[in-house]
Amino acid sequence: MSDQDARPLLVIVDAANVVGSVPDGWWRDRHGAARRLRDRLAADGLPGHDGPVEIVLVVEGAARGVESVPRVRVESAPGSGDDHLVRVVAAAAGRPCLVVTADRELRRRVLELGAQVTGPRAVRGDGGTG
């Protein structure tokens, strides 16, 4: 087994897309909504995945500045969150990588780089992959 194979699954979460997938008033406090998602990821990891994971939460816009916590590295996109997320995937070339988003164009871009994709429900804790 190579060193790359021994690394945990890299899970990259499109915070804006996941937060925006539930109409719970997130638009009134985007920073707080991203913080709540970060905390849920830190507590739950990737529901249904038994192995170790490394989680990166990509935030943008009003959610910039959410800090990393143990188990979740937060990266504030300097511009487009999608572009930053694609750069994170590209930097992980050759490593197992799962992107969490429902954004069709972003899905296309990361699939071209060899990542797998799943939908927001995978990290919301309500099951499913859509």
PyMOL commands that set and color helices and strands:
alter all, ss='L'
color gray80, all
select helices_A, chain A and resi 3-6+15-19+26-28+30-44+61-63+81-91+104-112+121-124
alter helices_A, ss='H'
color red, helices_A
select strands_A, chain A and resi 9-14+53-59+72-76+97-100+116-118
alter strands_A, ss='S'
color yellow, strands_A
deselect
rebuild
show_as cartoon
